[in-house]
Amino acid sequence: VTARLDPVGQRSETVRRANLSAIVRELHARGPLSRSELVARTGLTRSAIRGLIRELTAAGIANEKRAIPLGTPGRPSPLVRLEPERASVLALEIAVDSLAAALVGLGGNVLASIRVDRPRDHVSLDAIVGDLVALAERVLVPSRRRSAVIGIGVAVAGIVRRSDGFVWMAPNLGWRVTPLGQVLDEALGLAVPLEIANDADLGALAEVRRGAARGIDNVIYLSGEVGVGGGIIVDGRALAGVAGYGGEIGHMPVNPDGRACGCGSTGCWETEIGATALLRRAGRPIDGGRSEVDALLAAATDGDPVSLAALEETGRWLGLGLAGLVNILNPGLVVFGGLFEHLYPFIEEPVRAMLDERALRPPRDLVGLTPSGLGDDAPLLGAAELAFEPLLADPARWLRPRDTLAERATA
Ligand SMILES: [Zn+2]
């Protein structure tokens, strides 16, 4: 039975929930903080912080302990930290060349993680779901971990409807109109919310929360292998469009005389900057995957002119598309993830030259370029952040100590 609150009581309850959310978000994103740091970061009063921390510790979501002194005089302040084992999420990734699973604790600690290579011809939904379930079982050992899981986040190299995890198209997996969310949810049988999003969108989320773009509100995250994806953050929010299909920068038409793309169109940006285009320019087997790209990079490092020319040409196409995006979006930072993180030392110069040539001067001068801070795991870490979002948005729902957190998740 819920007590009926008067309007003032309702307002103060709304404020309390928002304040709890602000504290848990800070601790989750930044790690352990002292009470004074929490006061400074949230703008709440010291006494409000004290009461809210008491609630979080009583529920076992946080603890407060003195840090080990590091040779500084005086007693160090106690630090408030989240309990990673109390609430965790299962993160899964379906990439073109690999499958991955991770168990991530509240606060972002990766408790277990595994990635396996996947042959490109193995693309049936049932086979991939079966392999993913097997990986999930491995990160959920020991079994007490299972009861702490409050949500599942999945990154997929495809175009996904966010409301139900329906994959409308994943050209590089060979999928069309696939009910991934439903099938995976049933196969995992964890009875907690499952959310699926595009891998590049999740890479962008991870970079903004924990990687190279931390604290930057306007970001383009570019990633890919064969396919090229992008996550676009505008004013601190992911650009999604009406149903979550937005931000597919890899399918931006750039070449009217270009090649056929996996999406059915021709001359998309990914047909000029993806791994296939790079390998073709270097005269290498185009379906050779990451190992063939690594061989090309090794040859380029040794000064091989064919490899260097292929990278230069790819960099110019990259810069051309980016010039358009920079003019439209005026980002503060472009993060090069996935394949492009590996190519970055070779493509940085032609990309910068193309931006100088093609982008408008004011946005060109304001945009920074950087390789990813998180490497190939960015989409997987972003999937974990997606699954944590309900808890971060309203931790009060998770504060009743007698319920298990997993029960809260399904309430
Ligand atoms: Zn396309």
Residues whose N, C-alpha, C, O or C-beta is under 5 A from the ligand:
A	BS01	ZN	G250 H251 C261 G262 C263 S265 C268
